[in-house]
Amino acid sequence: VSDKNIQDKCFEILNNYISNKSYLVVFGFKSLEYLKNDLLKVLMISYDILNKLDIKYEQIIKNENHQYKETNIVIYNEESNYFEELLNYGGIIGVISEK
C-alpha cells in the first residue's frame, strides 16, 4: 500500500486530469491493458481489487518500488481521503502518458 499522502496527492492530480485532460484517463480493467503495453504514466488501484487480480498482474503491481517500467503505481486503502471515490470509479484508474 502506498503512503497516505501519496494516495491523496495523486488523486488530487487525477481530478485535475479529469477536468482538463479527460481523454488521458482510463477507468476500470482497461487500464491494465494500457499498463501491459507501457502506455500509462500512473496506475491507481484499490488494495481490494489488487488482491482479486490474476497473479501476473498482482506481481507486477506489487513491485516494491511502486513502478512497472515507466508507470508509477499507487495502491489505495481505506486511509485515503479518496478511497470511496476510487471505488466509485471501479477501483482502477490509469492516466495515459502524453508522448
C-alpha positions in Angstrom: 0.0 0.0 0.0 1.3 3.5 -0.9 1.8 6.2 1.7 -1.5 8.0 2.5 -0.1 11.4 1.5 0.9 10.0 -1.9 -2.5 8.4 -2.3 -4.3 11.7 -1.6 -2.0 13.9 -3.6 -2.2 11.6 -6.6 -6.0 11.7 -6.6 -6.0 15.5 -6.4 -3.8 15.5 -9.5 -6.1 13.0 -11.1 -9.1 15.3 -10.5 -7.2 17.9 -12.5 -6.7 15.5 -15.4 -10.4 14.6 -15.3 -11.3 18.3 -15.5 -8.7 19.3 -18.1 -7.5 16.3 -20.0 -10.1 13.6 -19.5 -9.0 11.9 -22.8 -5.9 10.7 -20.9 -7.9 9.0 -18.1 -8.9 5.3 -18.4 -11.2 3.6 -15.9 -11.5 0.0 -14.9 -9.7 -3.1 -16.1 -9.0 -1.5 -19.4 -6.2 0.3 -17.5 -4.4 -3.0 -17.1 -4.1 -3.4 -20.9 -2.5 0.1 -21.1 -0.2 -0.9 -18.2 0.9 -4.1 -20.0 1.6 -2.1 -23.2 3.7 0.5 -21.2 1.3 3.4 -22.1 0.4 4.6 -18.6 2.0 7.4 -16.6 0.2 6.4 -13.4 -2.0 3.5 -12.3 -4.2 3.9 -9.2 -5.7 0.8 -7.8 -7.5 -0.2 -4.6 -5.9 -2.8 -2.4 -9.2 -4.8 -2.5 -9.2 -5.0 -6.3 -5.4 -5.8 -6.4 -6.0 -8.9 -4.3 -8.6 -10.2 -6.7 -6.3 -9.8 -9.8 -4.7 -12.5 -11.8 -1.4 -13.4 -10.2 0.6 -12.0 -13.2 -0.8 -8.5 -12.7 -0.6 -8.8 -8.9 3.1 -9.5 -9.1 3.7 -6.6 -11.5 1.7 -4.1 -9.4 3.1 -5.2 -6.0 6.6 -4.3 -7.1 8.4 -2.9 -4.1 9.4 0.4 -5.8 5.8 1.0 -6.9 6.8 1.1 -10.6 6.4 -1.0 -13.6 8.6 0.1 -16.5 7.7 3.8 -16.8 4.4 3.6 -14.8 4.1 4.8 -11.3 1.7 2.7 -9.3 -0.3 4.0 -6.3 -2.1 1.4 -4.2 -5.0 2.7 -2.2 -6.6 1.6 1.1 -9.2 2.9 3.5 -6.8 5.5 4.9 -7.0 7.7 1.8 -9.5 10.5 1.7 -10.3 9.4 -1.8 -10.7 5.6 -1.3 -14.5 5.6 -1.7 -14.3 7.8 -4.8 -11.7 5.4 -6.3 -14.1 2.6 -5.7 -16.9 4.5 -7.3 -14.8 4.7 -10.5 -14.3 0.9 -10.4 -11.3 0.7 -8.1 -8.8 1.1 -11.0 -7.8 4.3 -12.8 -5.0 4.8 -15.3 -3.5 8.1 -16.6 -2.1 7.6 -20.1 1.3 9.0 -20.9 1.5 12.0 -23.2 4.1 11.1 -25.8 
